[in-house]
Amino acid sequence: MADSDSYVKWGAAFARGFPDAWRTELVVLQTPVQPSRRQLHAALAGSGFTAESVATIELDDLGERIARTRPDVVLLALRGPLVRVVAPIVGRMPDRPVLVSGFPGLTIPAEPKAIVYREQVDLIVLHSRREVREFRANADRLGAAVGFGLATLPFLPDEAATDVAADAQRTDLVFAAQAKVPAAREDRVRLLGWLAAAARRHPTRRVVVKVRARRGEAQTHAEAFDFGELLGDPEVRRALGGTLPPNLVVEDGPMAVHLARAAGLVTVSSTAVLEAVALGLPVLLVDEFGVTPKLINTVFDGSGLFGGADALADWELRHPNAEWLADDYFHGREHDDWGVALANLLEARAAGPLGARPRAHNLTGGAVRRAFERKRMLGPHDRSFAGAASMAVALPARWLLRRARRVRRRVVALGGGVVEA
């Protein structure tokens, strides 16, 4: 079960690793971020699933579907807060299936709340040795008895291209856009200026701004300033010199298709870096905005892939350090252990029904809180009275709580003390 385009891509690719004898079904939950038909086609490219085979269901229909199909495993390829809504629904069912969850991209630094959201699943799949260490440490601190499995990121190609540098078909410099980084409009305009400079330096080669969505399409994370729309803004065009180079283009579609034509990849932070590295393509991670958890790029510390605006303009791309590769996403498929962990859970289920996993965190508010969590994630697809009522209670309460925390921080700061955020 998936909700957004990135989780559809990850979930469908991960399901390819299930045993061949298994029958798998992909359903998309109706939420405000569900992908369009075009996004579905792009996300499912090469997965073995087709957009036509995907069922779209409402959460209220989930119980009946689980009871009818009686799955052994349910993979919750959902955003964390939605896992917390869905997991107890499936977990309360008789002879419940094994519940698995995971992440479609970079998860370093590991946030404790990612564990809290998924504390009612049996197995969390992670994609690097470092991720496993950090998440396990968080789970121990939280007292969450959830299991972890190591898996190679499922949409990485198995073999690198034989000779990227000699491939005459590989001419594009692909920029992997992200909704959240950089966030500020002025930073995104600056970034477009550097990409325009790169395009002017190589007028016979394309610089492709690869976007995740078209106008009106949803993404996993909200994007305030779309790169394509910025390039169409007359004010932005004037700031970038009036006339943009014709070889600076904006395109969507599957990342794998773009990388097949790419001479290299540039981004601020994106899982596409890992896809490019797996293909043997050089990469540039633009560090002009810093290297911070907010930019989701601290995981690349020590990779050797960072560079500035001049490196981007000159197409100076890099290959990663071997030491970084072994600990971060390129451990080798022979070290994956998620399959063994899942097999053990299925054996336990065969020996006797699995009990519902309790929720131990964020309990304040009881039923009202749970109704609010559901309404917040489902939006208009939750038509319950409890959801509407919870919004009337929870939104003012959250505003007051956040206001009180800000005031407390100021008071402590004025007093010379220190307070954790």
Secondary structure, 3 states (H helix, E strand, C coil): CECCHHHHHHHHHHHCCCCCCCCCCCEEECCCCCCCHHHHHHHHCCCCCCHHHCEEECHHHHHHHHHHHCCCEEEEECCHHHHHHHHHHHHCCCCCCEEEEECCCCCCCCCHHHHHHCCCCCEEEECCHHHHHHHHHHHHHHCCCCEEEECCCCCCCCCCCCCCCCCCCCCEEEEECCCCCCCCHHHHHHHHHHHHHHHHHCCCCCEEEECCCCCCCCCCCCCCCCHHHHHCCHHHHHHCCCCCCCCEEEECCCHHHHHCCEEEEEECCCCHHHHHHHHCCCEEEECCCCCCHHHCCHHHCCCCCEECHHHHHCCCCECCCHHHHHHCCCCCHHHCCHHHHHHHHHHHHHHCCCCCCCCCCCCCCHHHHHHHHHHHHHHHHCCCHHHHHHHHHHHHHHHHHHHHHHHHHHHHHHCCCCCCC
